Amino acid sequence: MTAIVNNADTLHLMQQAAAWWWNKRIPSLSD
């Protein structure tokens, strides 16, 4: 990967990954 990446897209993917991760780790939050 190059140093110049679409930061917006990267952050968006990271946010989705984090949300998925925490939903898997803490199911009580998704209730």
TIRO-2110 file (N, C-alpha, C; in Angstrom, 1 decimal):
// TIRO-2110
0.8, -1.2, 0.0, N, 1, A
0.0, 0.0, 0.0, CA, 1, A
0.9, 1.2, 0.0, C, 1, A
0.4, 2.3, -0.6, N, 2, A
1.1, 3.5, -0.7, CA, 2, A
0.8, 4.3, 0.6, C, 2, A
1.7, 5.3, 0.9, N, 3, A
1.5, 6.2, 2.0, CA, 3, A
0.2, 7.0, 1.9, C, 3, A
-0.1, 7.3, 0.6, N, 4, A
-1.3, 8.2, 0.4, CA, 4, A
-2.5, 7.3, 0.1, C, 4, A
-3.4, 7.2, 1.1, N, 5, A
-4.6, 6.4, 1.0, CA, 5, A
-5.8, 7.3, 1.2, C, 5, A
-6.9, 6.8, 0.7, N, 6, A
-8.1, 7.6, 1.1, CA, 6, A
-8.4, 7.5, 2.5, C, 6, A
-8.0, 8.5, 3.3, N, 7, A
-8.1, 8.4, 4.8, CA, 7, A
-9.6, 8.3, 5.2, C, 7, A
-10.5, 8.9, 4.4, N, 8, A
-11.9, 8.8, 4.8, CA, 8, A
-12.4, 7.3, 4.6, C, 8, A
-12.0, 6.7, 3.5, N, 9, A
-12.4, 5.3, 3.3, CA, 9, A
-11.7, 4.4, 4.4, C, 9, A
-10.5, 4.7, 4.7, N, 10, A
-9.8, 3.8, 5.7, CA, 10, A
-10.4, 4.0, 7.0, C, 10, A
-10.7, 5.2, 7.4, N, 11, A
-11.3, 5.4, 8.7, CA, 11, A
-12.7, 4.8, 8.8, C, 11, A
-13.4, 4.9, 7.7, N, 12, A
-14.8, 4.3, 7.6, CA, 12, A
-14.7, 2.8, 7.8, C, 12, A
-13.7, 2.1, 7.1, N, 13, A
-13.6, 0.7, 7.3, CA, 13, A
-13.2, 0.3, 8.7, C, 13, A
-12.3, 1.2, 9.2, N, 14, A
-11.8, 0.9, 10.6, CA, 14, A
-13.0, 1.0, 11.6, C, 14, A
-13.8, 2.0, 11.4, N, 15, A
-15.0, 2.2, 12.3, CA, 15, A
-15.9, 1.0, 12.2, C, 15, A
-16.2, 0.6, 11.0, N, 16, A
-17.1, -0.6, 10.8, CA, 16, A
-16.5, -1.8, 11.4, C, 16, A
-15.1, -2.0, 11.3, N, 17, A
-14.5, -3.1, 11.9, CA, 17, A
-14.5, -3.1, 13.4, C, 17, A
-14.3, -1.9, 13.9, N, 18, A
-14.4, -1.7, 15.4, CA, 18, A
-15.8, -2.0, 15.9, C, 18, A
-16.8, -1.5, 15.2, N, 19, A
-18.2, -1.7, 15.6, CA, 19, A
-18.5, -3.2, 15.6, C, 19, A
-18.1, -3.9, 14.5, N, 20, A
-18.3, -5.3, 14.4, CA, 20, A
-17.6, -6.0, 15.6, C, 20, A
-16.4, -5.6, 15.8, N, 21, A
-15.5, -6.3, 16.8, CA, 21, A
-16.2, -6.1, 18.2, C, 21, A
-16.6, -4.9, 18.6, N, 22, A
-17.2, -4.7, 19.9, CA, 22, A
-18.6, -5.3, 20.0, C, 22, A
-19.3, -5.4, 18.9, N, 23, A
-20.6, -6.1, 18.9, CA, 23, A
-20.4, -7.6, 19.2, C, 23, A
-19.3, -8.1, 18.7, N, 24, A
-19.0, -9.5, 18.9, CA, 24, A
-18.5, -9.7, 20.3, C, 24, A
-17.7, -8.8, 20.8, N, 25, A
-17.1, -8.9, 22.1, CA, 25, A
-18.2, -8.6, 23.2, C, 25, A
-19.0, -7.6, 23.0, N, 26, A
-20.0, -7.2, 24.0, CA, 26, A
-21.4, -7.2, 23.4, C, 26, A
-22.0, -8.4, 23.4, N, 27, A
-23.4, -8.6, 22.7, CA, 27, A
-24.4, -7.8, 23.4, C, 27, A
-24.2, -7.4, 24.7, N, 28, A
-25.2, -6.7, 25.5, CA, 28, A
-25.5, -5.3, 24.9, C, 28, A
-24.4, -4.8, 24.2, N, 29, A
-24.6, -3.4, 23.6, CA, 29, A
-25.5, -3.4, 22.4, C, 29, A
-25.6, -4.5, 21.7, N, 30, A
-26.4, -4.6, 20.5, CA, 30, A
-27.9, -4.9, 20.9, C, 30, A
-28.2, -5.2, 22.1, N, 31, A
-29.6, -5.5, 22.5, CA, 31, A
-30.4, -4.2, 22.6, C, 31, A
END
